Each structure stands twice: as structure tokens, then as C-alpha cells.
Amino acid sequence: MLNIRNKISGRLKNRGLVPIEITRLIKDVYNVIGSVWYFTTADVKYALERLGWERYLLDNYTLELIFLYLDDQALVGLNRHVVH
């Protein structure tokens, strides 16, 4: 999971983002995909543009990495909150 986050950070730093912006972008992606049942990468990019993010920041590969990272985070969260 840390490796995925490092890849995301590296790709976005190359596009001029600083760490706090990267964290904010990931949170915005999470909020966008959490508010709908079905989405495409184009839908997510459009929603992020409406939030003020530039279109060039995210290519499909980086966006897929963010989806994978968020999916892993959700699984970790589920494992932490299971009570037996």
C-alpha cells in the first residue's frame, strides 16, 4: 500500500503538486467516487475539474492508482473495525 502511495506521490510531484495538495486530491477523489454508484474515469475527472483541479494533473494511470490505493485503504479500515 505504501508503494502505491509513493507511486501516486511521485507522479503528482512531477506535475507540480506538493504533498498537502496530493493528500487533498486523493480525498477529493474519494469524495467523488463515494457519492455515486457508478462512475467512469471521465466522470471523476469532470467532477474534479468542477472542484477546481486542473485536467492535466491526472492521467488515467494515476487515477487508477488512486482507485487502487483507496480500495486498499477501505479494506484496511474494514479489518480494523471488525469485532468478533
Secondary structure, 3 states (H helix, E strand, C coil): CHHHHHHHHHHHHCCCCCHHHHHHHHHHHHHHHHCCCCCCHHHHHHHHHHCCCCHHHCCHHHHHHHHHHHHHHHHHHHHHCCCC
